[in-house]
Amino acid sequence: MAKYEIIEGGSNCHKIQKASFRSDFIDIALGSPDIAKKGSELEYKVRMNAGDTIVYSWTISGLSDPELLHYDLHGEEPAMGDTAISKVVEYIKGNAIESHGTMTALIPGVHGWYLQNRSKHPLIVHLKLSGFYELVNPGEYGNQSEIKANISLLP
């Protein structure tokens, strides 16, 4: 029998989730700011509990210059009741034509992306998510642009 050493701390790296694991794709249309400011920037978020994790991957159709798409991945816990202060966590922001990674929510609330098209043409952001989260219903806080998941915008 081979000898081995037990490394301590493994149980600290494991978390049982109350929510079921899920996967979704979300196509997000961004208009051109040259045509109309409205629709060229928006936010799309999902609802998460503190400690929940998502795996994400997004790419862009119709863009080759990464400087023309700005993104900001962040989370928000809106002010409630007597609390007049919202909490915001900044995870990462920059300019790119794609991004892939994981994110673990530090606070309960809505977590996701602010996206801004700076190009002269409409774009589609293709977002894939997997993990422990809930979709925010179209029109609710975190999805005021009324984006519907799992519906392709490509012909």
Backbone bond lengths (Angstrom), bond angles and torsions (degrees), N, CA, C in turn:
res aa  C-N    CA-C-N  psi(-1)  N-CA   C-N-CA  omega(-1)  CA-C   N-CA-C  phi
1 M - - - 1.448 - - 1.536 109.10 -
2 A 1.340 116.43 135.42 1.462 121.54 -179.42 1.515 110.40 -70.66
3 K 1.324 115.65 145.45 1.464 120.60 176.06 1.520 108.94 -84.67
4 Y 1.322 116.69 148.86 1.463 121.35 176.82 1.511 109.46 -149.44
5 E 1.321 114.04 160.22 1.453 122.02 178.45 1.520 107.99 -113.71
6 I 1.307 117.59 132.30 1.467 122.00 177.21 1.525 108.48 -84.57
7 I 1.316 115.63 125.25 1.460 122.12 178.21 1.520 107.83 -92.46
8 E 1.296 117.87 126.03 1.472 122.59 -178.97 1.523 110.92 -73.64
9 G 1.323 116.61 155.62 1.460 122.35 173.73 1.507 115.09 101.92
10 G 1.314 118.16 -4.34 1.459 121.02 -178.67 1.524 113.11 -57.79
11 S 1.316 117.25 -37.59 1.471 119.46 -179.17 1.525 111.81 -68.66
12 N 1.339 117.37 -22.08 1.472 120.47 177.42 1.526 112.16 -75.67
13 C 1.323 117.46 -13.88 1.463 122.27 -178.03 1.528 111.81 -98.57
14 H 1.300 117.26 5.07 1.464 121.58 -176.87 1.518 109.17 -116.74
15 K 1.331 115.86 137.76 1.462 120.59 178.33 1.522 108.83 -138.73
16 I 1.307 116.71 127.43 1.459 121.15 174.52 1.529 107.35 -84.47
17 Q 1.326 115.92 131.63 1.457 122.00 -176.81 1.522 110.78 -97.56
18 K 1.321 116.79 142.34 1.467 121.55 173.88 1.531 110.37 -78.77
19 A 1.309 116.08 -35.56 1.468 121.13 -179.02 1.525 109.83 -83.58
20 S 1.315 115.90 154.46 1.456 121.19 175.92 1.523 110.04 -77.01
21 F 1.318 115.96 150.13 1.456 121.93 173.96 1.525 108.36 -68.60
22 R 1.319 116.81 140.52 1.461 120.83 -179.26 1.517 110.36 -144.23
23 S 1.324 115.55 164.11 1.460 123.10 175.39 1.521 108.39 -139.75
24 D 1.316 116.82 140.04 1.457 122.63 179.08 1.519 109.03 -144.78
25 F 1.337 115.91 157.55 1.457 120.50 168.17 1.517 107.41 -122.07
26 I 1.313 114.85 144.35 1.456 121.00 -177.12 1.522 107.42 -134.74
27 D 1.333 117.32 119.06 1.459 122.11 172.72 1.529 107.42 -95.05
28 I 1.323 115.38 124.27 1.465 121.53 -175.55 1.523 108.70 -116.66
29 A 1.329 116.60 114.12 1.464 121.71 178.90 1.524 109.45 -84.20
30 L 1.320 115.19 130.80 1.463 121.62 175.16 1.519 107.98 -120.51
31 G 1.305 116.85 122.72 1.456 120.96 178.10 1.517 111.37 -73.77
32 S 1.309 115.58 172.95 1.465 121.87 177.18 1.514 109.29 -87.34
33 P 1.347 117.94 132.48 1.465 119.31 176.29 1.526 112.34 -66.12
34 D 1.350 117.68 -19.71 1.462 120.96 177.02 1.525 111.33 -71.48
35 I 1.337 116.21 -25.69 1.467 120.47 -179.71 1.524 110.41 -90.90
36 A 1.321 116.48 -49.53 1.468 121.24 178.87 1.513 108.69 -159.31
37 K 1.331 116.86 131.84 1.464 121.01 179.69 1.523 110.59 -60.39
38 K 1.351 116.54 -41.91 1.455 120.23 -179.09 1.529 109.63 -65.47
39 G 1.318 116.64 128.69 1.457 121.40 179.75 1.515 114.31 94.71
40 S 1.337 117.93 -9.48 1.465 119.74 178.56 1.525 111.12 -87.59
41 E 1.330 116.52 -11.39 1.454 121.53 175.68 1.530 108.52 -143.95
42 L 1.328 115.13 142.44 1.463 119.54 -179.51 1.515 110.01 -163.87
43 E 1.335 115.03 172.48 1.453 121.44 175.69 1.520 109.26 -120.08
44 Y 1.329 115.00 140.87 1.467 120.86 172.86 1.520 107.67 -133.13
45 K 1.340 115.43 124.89 1.459 119.95 -176.71 1.520 111.13 -135.53
46 V 1.333 114.82 163.01 1.462 122.73 172.86 1.528 107.34 -121.90
47 R 1.310 116.12 159.69 1.458 122.15 -179.17 1.531 109.19 -91.47
48 M 1.346 115.67 131.60 1.461 120.52 -178.32 1.521 110.15 -140.83
49 N 1.318 115.32 152.33 1.459 121.36 170.39 1.519 108.49 -90.71
50 A 1.314 117.20 156.11 1.463 120.54 175.95 1.522 108.61 -57.53
51 G 1.324 116.59 132.84 1.452 122.04 179.87 1.518 114.37 93.69
52 D 1.344 118.26 -14.25 1.466 120.95 176.97 1.529 109.41 -72.56
53 T 1.321 115.82 149.93 1.467 121.57 -176.08 1.519 111.06 -124.82
54 I 1.335 115.58 142.32 1.461 121.57 170.62 1.526 108.74 -122.47
55 V 1.322 114.52 152.59 1.457 123.23 168.29 1.522 104.70 -110.05
56 Y 1.326 117.39 131.10 1.463 119.92 -176.70 1.517 111.37 -132.23
57 S 1.320 113.70 156.44 1.455 121.75 173.96 1.519 106.62 -151.52
58 W 1.332 116.91 126.93 1.463 118.99 174.11 1.525 110.44 -134.67
59 T 1.323 112.71 145.78 1.459 122.08 177.20 1.527 107.38 -134.52
60 I 1.322 116.16 168.62 1.458 122.37 -177.45 1.526 110.10 -120.71
61 S 1.319 116.82 136.16 1.465 121.58 168.75 1.523 107.84 -98.04
62 G 1.324 116.65 131.80 1.455 120.75 173.66 1.509 115.41 93.37
63 L 1.335 118.47 18.31 1.462 119.66 -177.89 1.526 109.80 -146.17
64 S 1.341 117.17 135.76 1.464 120.47 176.45 1.530 112.40 -118.80
65 D 1.335 117.83 -18.06 1.464 121.89 -179.17 1.534 109.24 -97.17
66 P 1.339 118.13 110.56 1.466 119.99 -176.99 1.528 114.29 -63.34
67 E 1.316 118.23 -21.11 1.467 120.09 179.79 1.530 112.42 -68.95
68 L 1.328 116.98 -12.68 1.464 120.10 -175.03 1.530 113.93 -94.73
69 L 1.331 117.56 2.31 1.469 120.35 171.27 1.524 108.31 -128.33
70 H 1.322 115.43 118.89 1.462 121.44 176.68 1.525 107.94 -101.64
71 Y 1.342 116.48 138.46 1.460 121.00 176.77 1.522 110.22 -134.70
72 D 1.323 115.04 155.94 1.454 122.57 179.15 1.525 106.93 -146.39
73 L 1.332 117.19 106.68 1.465 122.12 177.18 1.519 107.27 -89.16
74 H 1.326 115.60 119.51 1.462 120.36 -176.86 1.527 110.38 -150.57
75 G 1.323 115.75 169.84 1.452 122.00 176.86 1.509 110.18 -128.74
76 E 1.338 115.45 151.95 1.466 120.66 -179.25 1.514 110.73 -136.50
77 E 1.312 114.91 138.60 1.454 121.30 167.99 1.525 105.52 -115.34
78 P 1.343 117.19 103.55 1.463 119.93 -175.13 1.536 112.15 -61.83
79 A 1.332 115.28 152.70 1.465 121.08 175.67 1.523 108.65 -62.30
80 M 1.321 116.19 137.53 1.469 121.17 -179.20 1.520 109.84 -132.15
81 G 1.301 116.95 142.74 1.466 122.09 174.06 1.511 112.72 55.01
82 D 1.320 115.28 -125.35 1.462 120.93 -177.97 1.525 112.95 -78.18
83 T 1.322 116.96 -10.61 1.458 120.98 179.72 1.525 108.75 -79.99
84 A 1.311 116.31 114.28 1.465 120.95 -177.50 1.523 112.39 -92.48
85 I 1.323 117.17 3.02 1.454 119.93 -175.45 1.530 109.80 -117.80
86 S 1.331 115.48 125.19 1.461 120.90 172.71 1.523 108.38 -82.62
87 K 1.326 116.18 154.41 1.462 120.80 175.50 1.519 107.95 -108.46
88 V 1.332 117.19 138.65 1.459 123.05 179.38 1.526 108.40 -131.71
89 V 1.334 115.99 135.59 1.467 122.50 174.67 1.521 107.57 -117.81
90 E 1.321 117.05 122.91 1.459 122.08 175.09 1.522 107.84 -92.10
91 Y 1.338 117.43 121.81 1.457 121.63 178.99 1.524 111.31 -95.11
92 I 1.335 117.49 -56.33 1.470 121.55 179.75 1.528 108.58 -161.27
93 K 1.316 115.89 146.47 1.461 119.57 173.07 1.513 109.04 -147.07
94 G 1.322 113.98 158.21 1.458 119.20 -179.05 1.510 110.84 169.83
95 N 1.317 115.28 -159.34 1.459 123.33 177.40 1.524 107.51 -125.50
96 A 1.329 116.84 134.62 1.467 119.68 -177.29 1.523 110.00 -166.74
97 I 1.335 115.32 167.56 1.459 120.70 171.63 1.530 110.76 -109.01
98 E 1.342 115.83 -2.31 1.453 120.70 173.43 1.521 109.29 -163.85
99 S 1.337 115.18 158.04 1.459 120.88 176.81 1.521 108.08 -157.07
100 H 1.319 115.87 142.55 1.461 121.65 -177.46 1.527 107.53 -141.67
101 G 1.331 117.30 136.92 1.455 118.07 179.40 1.513 113.31 175.56
102 T 1.320 114.11 -164.13 1.462 122.40 175.70 1.513 108.01 -127.57
103 M 1.322 115.36 156.66 1.455 120.63 176.45 1.519 107.99 -146.52
104 T 1.318 116.35 131.40 1.461 122.43 175.11 1.522 107.78 -110.38
105 A 1.323 116.12 124.18 1.462 121.49 -176.55 1.534 110.55 -66.70
106 L 1.319 116.04 127.38 1.466 120.67 177.42 1.523 112.17 -84.82
107 I 1.332 116.26 -23.91 1.468 121.10 -178.96 1.528 108.18 -134.78
108 P 1.331 117.84 157.18 1.465 118.72 173.43 1.523 109.07 -73.54
109 G 1.323 116.83 148.36 1.465 119.75 177.71 1.506 111.49 145.45
110 V 1.329 115.50 -149.57 1.457 121.30 179.07 1.522 108.96 -106.50
111 H 1.333 115.28 137.15 1.463 121.76 -175.28 1.519 108.06 -134.27
112 G 1.316 116.59 135.58 1.449 119.50 179.95 1.511 112.11 169.86
113 W 1.325 114.84 -151.27 1.451 121.81 -166.83 1.520 113.50 -116.73
114 Y 1.321 114.37 138.54 1.461 122.63 160.01 1.527 104.04 -95.43
115 L 1.319 117.11 128.18 1.462 122.92 -178.40 1.517 109.25 -124.04
116 Q 1.330 117.14 134.37 1.461 121.61 -179.58 1.522 109.99 -133.61
117 N 1.329 115.48 117.40 1.463 122.73 175.86 1.522 108.53 -82.80
118 R 1.319 116.64 120.90 1.466 121.44 178.19 1.526 111.14 -109.57
119 S 1.327 116.80 9.54 1.465 120.80 -178.17 1.531 110.62 -91.15
120 K 1.317 115.91 176.57 1.466 121.60 179.70 1.519 112.05 -90.55
121 H 1.342 116.99 1.41 1.463 120.75 -174.83 1.528 111.03 -127.50
122 P 1.321 118.19 150.65 1.462 120.73 172.71 1.533 110.63 -62.66
123 L 1.320 116.56 150.00 1.456 122.98 -178.38 1.521 109.92 -130.54
124 I 1.333 115.66 161.29 1.461 120.96 169.34 1.520 107.36 -125.97
125 V 1.329 115.82 124.61 1.462 122.25 173.39 1.523 106.43 -93.00
126 H 1.335 116.49 125.57 1.468 122.17 179.24 1.533 107.27 -103.78
127 L 1.318 116.35 104.11 1.465 122.95 -176.76 1.525 109.93 -104.30
128 K 1.321 115.93 129.33 1.466 122.04 173.63 1.518 107.56 -115.87
129 L 1.324 116.26 131.10 1.464 122.49 179.78 1.515 110.31 -126.49
130 S 1.313 115.94 144.31 1.455 122.53 169.71 1.518 106.87 -144.22
131 G 1.329 116.18 147.56 1.454 118.90 177.29 1.510 112.58 141.71
132 F 1.313 114.38 -147.33 1.463 122.35 -174.92 1.528 108.74 -117.46
133 Y 1.315 115.75 99.83 1.459 122.99 -175.07 1.517 108.13 -163.12
134 E 1.321 115.90 170.83 1.465 122.79 171.52 1.510 107.93 -123.58
135 L 1.316 116.91 140.81 1.457 120.06 173.18 1.522 109.23 -68.07
136 V 1.314 116.48 144.22 1.462 121.74 173.77 1.524 106.48 -89.05
137 N 1.308 116.99 128.64 1.464 121.15 -179.22 1.524 110.99 -60.75
138 P 1.338 116.79 143.62 1.463 119.96 176.91 1.532 111.41 -53.84
139 G 1.330 115.73 131.42 1.464 121.74 179.30 1.519 114.04 94.59
140 E 1.337 118.22 -17.10 1.465 120.87 179.36 1.525 110.69 -83.92
141 Y 1.334 115.92 165.21 1.462 121.78 178.83 1.527 109.62 -55.68
142 G 1.320 116.88 125.37 1.450 122.67 -175.88 1.523 112.11 103.54
143 N 1.332 116.22 -17.10 1.469 120.96 177.35 1.533 109.11 -146.27
144 Q 1.328 115.48 49.59 1.465 120.25 -179.62 1.523 112.45 -66.57
145 S 1.329 117.66 -18.31 1.466 120.43 178.06 1.522 112.24 -80.68
146 E 1.326 116.87 0.59 1.471 123.61 173.99 1.528 113.07 60.46
147 I 1.332 115.63 43.07 1.455 121.54 178.79 1.524 108.84 -79.07
148 K 1.330 115.49 134.24 1.462 121.66 178.66 1.523 109.04 -103.20
149 A 1.320 116.21 133.00 1.460 121.34 -179.59 1.518 110.37 -80.65
150 N 1.328 114.62 156.75 1.467 123.78 172.14 1.533 112.97 64.08
151 I 1.336 116.28 31.19 1.461 122.26 174.81 1.529 107.05 -129.45
152 S 1.325 116.61 116.47 1.453 121.14 -177.20 1.530 110.75 -74.62
153 L 1.332 115.74 138.70 1.459 121.13 176.09 1.529 111.03 -98.27
154 L 1.326 117.09 0.27 1.465 120.53 178.87 1.527 109.76 -86.99
155 P 1.347 116.45 146.12 1.462 119.56 178.87 1.519 112.56 -67.71
